[in-house]
Amino acid sequence: MMLKTLGLALSASVLLAGCASNTPTPSQYSGFLSDYSQLQPTQSPSGATVMRWVAPDFQLANYSSVLVEKPLFYPAPTPSAQVSQQTLNDIANYLQQAIRLELAGRMRIVEQADRDTLVLRSAITAVNLSPEGLKVYEVIPVALVAAAASTAAGTRDLNTEVYVELEAIDGSNSKPMVRVVRKGHGLQLENDSTQLRLDDITPALDTWAKDARDFKR
């Protein structure tokens, strides 16, 4: 139990420094991507600041099809009364379908990679709940999602943020073409007793899907 408590404290403190920023910081990287060293801040098509790397030889025109893998939760999630396993499943399914829907107008959606396929793999890496109007933040890694907002903030609205890491891979040789780390903002929760629902997160998921559609280089 002591080790679990220590793990929660360390995870929260590691993520705490950057939670007020709109741009993910290295302390918030999960390890899902194999390399973070070349990420640079840039703007997404929607105007959000993200950390991104694009291979010098990447040309979107080289790909006529796309395989959108179901997003993972990394590290593995621990459901709670506030965030259920069903909600986690709904979030992953929704994000996959939203990206597919947005990309369908530009590329052929496939279930198996071919030589002309761009493979999109992604992970939702953390959920952050911040009491409105307070400088106290509770950052909840997905693996420790059972943690609740502080008692002192229990009657305050909670802002919701969700973090994602995405990699686009060449289907013919598994070479990484694009890596992105970003976070998005959902709807406010009424208090720390309010159960998180898919609808609370969909604004961020919809923005990510539209940015995937509008990405050019």
C-alpha positions as CSV (number, residue, x, y, z in Angstrom):
1,M,0.0,0.0,0.0
2,M,2.9,2.4,0.8
3,L,4.4,1.7,-2.6
4,K,1.1,2.4,-4.3
5,T,0.7,5.7,-2.4
6,L,4.3,6.7,-3.2
7,G,3.7,5.9,-6.9
8,L,0.6,8.1,-7.0
9,A,2.5,11.0,-5.3
10,L,5.4,10.7,-7.7
11,S,3.2,10.5,-10.7
12,A,1.2,13.5,-9.7
13,S,4.3,15.6,-8.9
14,V,6.0,14.6,-12.2
15,L,2.9,15.8,-14.2
16,L,2.1,18.8,-11.9
17,A,4.7,21.2,-13.3
18,G,3.1,21.4,-16.8
19,C,-0.6,21.0,-16.1
20,A,-1.3,24.7,-16.2
21,S,0.2,25.0,-19.6
22,N,-1.6,24.4,-22.9
23,T,1.5,22.5,-24.3
24,P,2.6,19.1,-23.0
25,T,6.0,19.1,-21.4
26,P,8.6,16.3,-21.4
27,S,7.7,15.4,-17.8
28,Q,4.2,14.5,-19.1
29,Y,5.5,12.1,-21.8
30,S,4.3,8.5,-21.1
31,G,6.8,6.3,-22.9
32,F,4.3,5.1,-25.5
33,L,6.3,6.7,-28.3
34,S,9.7,5.2,-29.0
35,D,11.4,8.6,-29.4
36,Y,10.6,12.1,-28.1
37,S,13.9,13.7,-28.7
38,Q,13.0,15.5,-31.9
39,L,9.6,16.8,-30.9
40,Q,9.2,20.6,-31.4
41,P,6.3,22.9,-30.5
42,T,4.1,23.8,-33.5
43,Q,0.5,24.7,-34.2
44,S,-2.1,22.1,-35.2
45,P,-4.6,23.0,-38.0
46,S,-7.1,24.1,-35.3
47,G,-4.5,26.5,-33.8
48,A,-3.6,24.4,-30.7
49,T,0.0,24.2,-29.7
50,V,1.3,20.6,-29.9
51,M,4.6,18.9,-29.8
52,R,5.3,17.3,-33.2
53,W,8.0,15.7,-35.3
54,V,7.6,15.0,-39.0
55,A,10.1,12.8,-41.0
56,P,12.0,14.8,-43.6
57,D,10.9,12.4,-46.4
58,F,7.2,12.3,-45.4
59,Q,4.8,13.1,-48.2
60,L,1.1,12.6,-47.5
61,A,0.5,12.1,-51.3
62,N,2.4,8.8,-51.1
63,Y,-0.4,7.3,-49.2
64,S,-3.9,6.5,-50.6
65,S,-5.2,4.5,-47.6
66,V,-5.1,4.7,-43.8
67,L,-5.5,2.2,-41.0
68,V,-6.7,3.8,-37.8
69,E,-5.8,1.5,-34.9
70,K,-8.0,1.6,-31.8
71,P,-6.4,4.0,-29.3
72,L,-4.8,2.4,-26.3
73,F,-4.7,3.6,-22.7
74,Y,-1.0,3.9,-21.7
75,P,-0.3,3.0,-18.9
76,A,-3.2,0.5,-18.5
77,P,-6.2,2.2,-16.8
78,T,-7.6,1.5,-13.3
79,P,-11.4,2.3,-13.4
80,S,-13.0,4.0,-10.5
81,A,-16.4,5.3,-9.4
82,Q,-15.7,8.6,-11.1
83,V,-14.2,7.0,-14.3
84,S,-15.7,3.7,-15.2
85,Q,-14.3,1.0,-17.5
86,Q,-17.3,1.6,-19.8
87,T,-16.4,5.3,-20.2
88,L,-12.8,4.4,-20.9
89,N,-13.9,1.9,-23.6
90,D,-16.4,4.5,-25.0
91,I,-13.6,7.1,-25.2
92,A,-11.2,4.8,-27.2
93,N,-14.0,3.6,-29.5
94,Y,-15.2,7.2,-30.2
95,L,-11.8,8.6,-31.0
96,Q,-11.1,5.7,-33.4
97,Q,-14.4,6.2,-35.2
98,A,-14.1,10.0,-35.2
99,I,-10.7,9.9,-36.9
100,R,-11.9,7.3,-39.4
101,L,-14.9,9.5,-40.2
102,E,-12.9,12.6,-40.7
103,L,-10.2,10.9,-42.8
104,A,-12.7,9.0,-45.0
105,G,-13.1,12.1,-47.2
106,R,-9.4,12.2,-48.0
107,M,-8.1,8.6,-47.9
108,R,-9.4,5.0,-48.2
109,I,-10.1,3.4,-44.8
110,V,-8.6,-0.1,-44.5
111,E,-8.4,-2.8,-41.9
112,Q,-5.0,-4.2,-43.1
113,A,-1.9,-2.2,-44.0
114,D,-0.6,-2.3,-47.6
115,R,2.3,-0.6,-49.3
116,D,0.3,2.6,-49.7
117,T,-1.1,2.7,-46.2
118,L,-0.4,5.1,-43.4
119,V,-1.0,3.4,-40.0
120,L,-2.2,5.7,-37.2
121,R,-1.5,4.4,-33.7
122,S,-2.4,6.4,-30.6
123,A,-2.6,6.2,-26.8
124,I,-4.6,8.3,-24.3
125,T,-2.0,8.8,-21.6
126,A,-3.5,10.9,-18.8
127,V,-6.6,12.7,-17.5
128,N,-6.2,15.9,-15.6
129,L,-8.9,17.4,-13.3
130,S,-8.2,20.9,-12.1
131,P,-10.5,22.7,-9.6
132,E,-11.9,25.9,-11.1
133,G,-10.5,29.0,-9.5
134,L,-7.9,27.2,-7.5
135,K,-4.2,26.9,-7.9
136,V,-4.3,23.3,-6.6
137,Y,-4.1,20.7,-9.4
138,E,-4.8,17.0,-9.2
139,V,-3.2,15.3,-12.2
140,I,-4.5,11.7,-12.7
141,P,-2.5,9.3,-14.8
142,V,-4.8,6.9,-16.5
143,A,-3.2,4.0,-14.5
144,L,-4.2,5.8,-11.3
145,V,-7.5,7.2,-12.3
146,A,-9.1,6.2,-9.0
147,A,-7.6,9.3,-7.4
148,A,-10.1,12.0,-6.7
149,A,-9.9,15.8,-6.6
150,S,-8.9,17.3,-3.2
151,T,-11.6,17.5,-0.5
152,A,-11.1,21.2,-0.2
153,A,-12.1,21.6,-3.8
154,G,-15.0,19.1,-3.7
155,T,-17.7,21.7,-4.3
156,R,-15.8,23.4,-7.1
157,D,-16.3,22.8,-10.8
158,L,-13.5,20.7,-12.2
159,N,-11.9,21.4,-15.6
160,T,-11.1,18.3,-17.6
161,E,-8.1,17.7,-19.8
162,V,-7.0,14.7,-21.7
163,Y,-3.6,13.8,-23.1
164,V,-2.8,11.8,-26.3
165,E,0.3,10.6,-28.1
166,L,0.0,9.6,-31.7
167,E,2.3,8.1,-34.3
168,A,1.8,7.7,-38.0
169,I,3.8,4.8,-39.5
170,D,4.5,3.8,-43.1
171,G,2.6,0.5,-43.7
172,S,5.3,-0.8,-46.1
173,N,8.3,-0.6,-43.8
174,S,7.0,0.4,-40.3
175,K,9.1,3.5,-40.5
176,P,7.7,6.4,-38.3
177,M,6.6,9.3,-40.3
178,V,4.9,11.6,-37.8
179,R,4.8,11.8,-34.0
180,V,2.5,14.1,-32.0
181,V,2.0,14.7,-28.3
182,R,-0.9,17.0,-27.3
183,K,-3.6,17.7,-24.8
184,G,-7.2,18.7,-25.1
185,H,-9.9,20.3,-23.0
186,G,-13.3,18.8,-22.3
187,L,-16.3,20.0,-20.4
188,Q,-16.4,20.9,-16.7
189,L,-17.4,18.4,-14.1
190,E,-19.7,19.7,-11.4
191,N,-17.6,18.4,-8.6
192,D,-15.4,15.5,-7.6
193,S,-18.5,13.3,-7.1
194,T,-19.6,13.7,-10.8
195,Q,-18.9,10.7,-12.9
196,L,-16.9,11.4,-16.1
197,R,-18.8,10.6,-19.3
198,L,-17.9,10.3,-22.9
199,D,-19.8,13.5,-23.6
200,D,-17.5,15.4,-21.3
201,I,-14.4,14.5,-23.4
202,T,-15.9,14.6,-26.9
203,P,-14.9,18.2,-27.6
204,A,-11.3,17.3,-27.4
205,L,-11.7,14.1,-29.3
206,D,-13.5,15.8,-32.1
207,T,-10.8,18.5,-32.4
208,W,-8.1,15.8,-32.6
209,A,-10.0,14.0,-35.4
210,K,-10.5,17.2,-37.4
211,D,-6.8,18.1,-37.0
212,A,-5.8,14.6,-38.3
213,R,-8.0,15.3,-41.4
214,D,-6.6,18.8,-42.0
215,F,-2.9,17.9,-41.4
216,K,-0.8,18.6,-44.6
217,R,2.8,18.2,-43.6
